[in-house]
Amino acid sequence: MKRIYTHQMMMFVFAIALEAAGFTAAARAEILACAKHAEIAEYLKSEFQELQGAYGLVGDKAILELYLSAKGATWTIIVTDVSGKSCILAAGESWEQRPDVAMLKM
């Protein structure tokens, strides 16, 4: 629960600062959710000890990535386009991997 609260507070304070600086609602939304891939990956590693656990191609336009912390305590899903811009799509706690799916042969 701390992770969700931390993200909400950080985003709330940042949104107020952006609004005070004169950014439009659309610009604020993009700034809050997206950044260069390396910046998001470093943020997830330093703040939540999350590393890339899985990824998949979205056609030839993007990569969808799952970042996980130890034992699935926290997780984040991001999408990265061909220009290297990444956006956080979802984040949460208590990721569980189904054993029967994990053993699929590729």
Backbone torsions as a table, in degrees:
resi	resn	phi	psi	omega
1	MET	NA	-31.8	-179.8
2	LYS	-59.5	-39.5	-178.4
3	ARG	-60.2	-47.4	-179.1
4	ILE	-63.1	-44.1	179.4
5	TYR	-62.3	-43.7	179.6
6	THR	-59.8	-47.2	179.1
7	HIS	-61.9	-44.3	-178.4
8	GLN	-63.2	-44.8	179.9
9	MET	-64.9	-44.5	-180.0
10	MET	-60.7	-45.0	-178.7
11	MET	-68.3	-37.5	179.9
12	PHE	-63.9	-48.9	-179.6
13	VAL	-63.7	-43.1	-179.8
14	PHE	-64.9	-39.6	179.2
15	ALA	-62.7	-41.3	178.4
16	ILE	-63.5	-42.1	179.3
17	ALA	-64.1	-40.9	179.2
18	LEU	-66.9	-40.0	178.4
19	GLU	-63.5	-42.8	178.8
20	ALA	-63.4	-29.5	179.5
21	ALA	-82.0	-3.7	175.1
22	GLY	94.4	12.4	177.9
23	PHE	-72.4	143.2	176.8
24	THR	-73.1	165.6	179.3
25	ALA	-59.6	-42.4	-179.7
26	ALA	-64.2	-42.1	179.0
27	ALA	-65.9	-40.3	178.8
28	ARG	-62.8	-42.7	-178.7
29	ALA	-61.8	-42.7	-179.4
30	GLU	-67.7	-40.3	-178.9
31	ILE	-66.4	-39.0	-177.2
32	LEU	-69.4	-29.5	-171.6
33	ALA	-105.1	-17.0	-170.4
34	CYS	-129.8	151.6	176.4
35	ALA	-165.6	179.6	175.0
36	LYS	-62.8	146.0	-176.7
37	HIS	-54.6	-46.3	-178.2
38	ALA	-60.8	-35.9	179.8
39	GLU	-68.2	-44.0	179.5
40	ILE	-66.9	-43.7	179.3
41	ALA	-60.2	-42.6	178.9
42	GLU	-66.7	-40.5	177.8
43	TYR	-60.7	-46.7	-179.1
44	LEU	-64.5	-36.7	179.1
45	LYS	-69.4	-46.9	-175.3
46	SER	-75.4	-38.1	-176.0
47	GLU	-85.6	-33.8	-172.9
48	PHE	-128.1	3.8	-179.0
49	GLN	55.7	36.5	179.6
50	GLU	-95.6	138.1	174.9
51	LEU	-125.8	159.8	-179.9
52	GLN	-62.1	124.5	180.0
53	GLY	-106.8	-23.9	180.0
54	ALA	-164.4	159.2	176.2
55	TYR	-156.1	160.6	176.7
56	GLY	-154.2	151.8	179.3
57	LEU	-79.4	143.2	173.4
58	VAL	-111.8	84.7	-174.3
59	GLY	60.2	-140.7	176.3
60	ASP	-108.5	19.4	-175.1
61	LYS	-109.4	-20.0	-173.9
62	ALA	-163.2	167.5	173.3
63	ILE	-124.1	132.9	175.1
64	LEU	-100.1	129.5	-176.6
65	GLU	-126.8	144.5	174.1
66	LEU	-111.9	122.6	175.6
67	TYR	-106.2	135.8	-176.9
68	LEU	-131.2	146.3	170.3
69	SER	-94.8	175.4	-178.3
70	ALA	-54.6	132.9	177.6
71	LYS	57.5	23.0	175.7
72	GLY	69.6	21.1	-178.3
73	ALA	-57.5	-42.6	175.3
74	THR	-134.8	157.4	178.6
75	TRP	-148.0	155.0	177.9
76	THR	-144.1	137.9	174.6
77	ILE	-111.3	127.3	177.3
78	ILE	-126.6	158.2	173.1
79	VAL	-124.3	137.7	-178.3
80	THR	-123.5	128.0	179.5
81	ASP	-88.0	178.3	-175.2
82	VAL	-66.2	-18.8	178.4
83	SER	-84.0	-8.2	-178.9
84	GLY	95.7	4.8	177.7
85	LYS	-82.3	126.2	-179.9
86	SER	-113.0	146.4	177.1
87	CYS	-131.6	137.3	175.9
88	ILE	-78.4	124.0	179.7
89	LEU	-95.7	-37.6	-177.7
90	ALA	-160.7	156.2	176.7
91	ALA	-152.5	152.2	-179.6
92	GLY	-170.5	-161.7	-177.4
93	GLU	-129.3	162.9	172.7
94	SER	61.4	53.9	175.5
95	TRP	-69.1	133.2	177.9
96	GLU	-122.6	131.7	176.7
97	GLN	-100.3	126.5	177.4
98	ARG	-73.9	126.8	-177.7
99	PRO	-60.5	-37.2	-177.7
100	ASP	-69.0	-29.3	177.7
101	VAL	-79.8	-38.0	-178.6
102	ALA	-62.7	-24.3	-176.0
103	MET	-95.1	7.8	177.2
104	LEU	-59.6	140.2	177.3
105	LYS	-91.0	131.8	-179.0
106	MET	-91.5	NA	NA
